Amino acid sequence: ARTEELEEEIEAERAARAKVDKQRADLSRELEEISERLEEAGGATAAQAEMNKKREIEFMKLRRSLEEANLQHEATAATLRKKHADSMAELREQLDNLQRIKQKLEKEKSECKMEIDDLAGNMTAISKAKVYRFYLSANPGTQQLGLNWPWD
């Protein structure tokens, strides 16, 4: 979502810059056309000189505006790059933390499984011992004869 916002801001800056560039090109063309007409007419009258002056002033304003827009665009782009880098660093840190937690949990799971297997083995041994004692109590002569446990 942040990346999309940043991309939208960059796209808006690009559109504004393109618009200013087009206006500048249009005004430059218009200024050239006016200058050519003045030369063809054999000189400039006071009104034409004044108009030319106004166009030049407007052109300079647009140029300044374009330069300011470029500076602002660069500042915005730098800010967006920094935000992106910060976000990426934060995400990498979160990923590293999650991987450490996962490894820890997998180790604990393995230890629990080993403990369960050990306890299951102990339970089996205890159950066999109980059955054996019951067998011996039910068959008292078996132990005296030295007979082995029937399941050994």
For each residue, the residues with C-beta under 8 A, 3 or more apart:
1: 4 5
2: 5 6 83 84 87
3: 6 7 84 87
4: 1 7 8
5: 1 2 8 9
6: 2 3 9 10 80 83 84
7: 3 4 10 11
8: 4 5 11 12
9: 5 6 12 13 76 80
10: 6 7 13 14 76 77 80
11: 7 8 14 15
12: 8 9 15 16
13: 9 10 16 17 69 72 73 76 77
14: 10 11 17 18 73
15: 11 12 18 19
16: 12 13 19 20 69 73
17: 13 14 20 21 66 69 70 73
18: 14 15 21 22
19: 15 16 22 23
20: 16 17 23 24 62 65 66 69
21: 17 18 24 25 66
22: 18 19 25 26
23: 19 20 26 27 62
24: 20 21 27 28 59 62 63 66
25: 21 22 28 29
26: 22 23 29 30
27: 23 24 30 31 55 58 59 62
28: 24 25 31 32 59
29: 25 26 32 33
30: 26 27 33 34 55
31: 27 28 34 35 52 55 56 59
32: 28 29 35 36
33: 29 30 36 37
34: 30 31 37 38 48 51 52 55
35: 31 32 38 39 52
36: 32 33 39 40
37: 33 34 40 41
38: 34 35 41 43 44 48 52
39: 35 36 42
40: 36 37
41: 37 38 44 48
42: 39
43: 38
44: 38 41 48 49 52
45: 48 49
46: 49 50
47: 50 51
48: 34 38 41 44 45 51 52
49: 44 45 46 52 53
50: 46 47 53 54
51: 34 47 48 54 55
52: 31 34 35 38 44 48 49 55 56
53: 49 50 56 57
54: 50 51 57 58
55: 27 30 31 34 51 52 58 59
56: 31 52 53 59 60
57: 53 54 60 61
58: 27 54 55 61 62
59: 24 27 28 31 55 56 62 63
60: 56 57 63 64
61: 57 58 64 65
62: 20 23 24 27 58 59 65 66
63: 24 59 60 66 67
64: 60 61 67 68
65: 20 61 62 68 69
66: 17 20 21 24 62 63 69 70
67: 63 64 70 71
68: 64 65 71 72
69: 13 16 17 20 65 66 72 73
70: 17 66 67 73 74
71: 67 68 74 75
72: 13 68 69 75 76
73: 13 14 16 17 69 70 76 77
74: 70 71 77 78
75: 71 72 78 79
76: 9 10 13 72 73 79 80
77: 10 13 73 74 80 81
78: 74 75 81 82
79: 75 76 82 83
80: 6 9 10 76 77 83 84
81: 77 78 84 85
82: 78 79 85 86
83: 2 6 79 80 86 87
84: 2 3 6 80 81 87 88
85: 81 82 88 89
86: 82 83 89 90
87: 2 3 83 84 90 91
88: 84 85 91 92
89: 85 86 92 93
90: 86 87 93 94
91: 87 88 94 95
92: 88 89 95 96
93: 89 90 96 97
94: 90 91 97 98
95: 91 92 98 99
96: 92 93 99 100
97: 93 94 100 101
98: 94 95 101 102
99: 95 96 102 103
100: 96 97 103 104
101: 97 98 104 105
102: 98 99 105 106
103: 99 100 106 107
104: 100 101 107 108
105: 101 102 108 109
106: 102 103 109 110
107: 103 104 110 111
108: 104 105 111 112
109: 105 106 112 113
110: 106 107 113 114
111: 107 108 114 115
112: 108 109 115 116
113: 109 110 116 117
114: 110 111 117 118
115: 111 112 118 119
116: 112 113 119 120
117: 113 114 120 121
118: 114 115 121 122
119: 115 116 122 123
120: 116 117 123 124
121: 117 118 124 125
122: 118 119 125 126
123: 119 120 126 127
124: 120 121 127 128
125: 121 122 128 129
126: 122 123 129 130
127: 123 124 130 131
128: 124 125 131 132 151
129: 125 126 132 133
130: 126 127 133 134
131: 127 128 134 135
132: 128 129 135 136 149
133: 129 130 136 137
134: 130 131 137 138
135: 131 132 138 139 142 149 150
136: 132 133 139 140 142 143
137: 133 134 140
138: 134 135
139: 135 136 142
140: 136 137 143 144
141: 144 145
142: 135 136 139 145 147
143: 136 140 146 147
144: 140 141
145: 141 142
146: 143
147: 142 143
148: 152
149: 132 135 152
150: 135
151: 128
152: 148 149
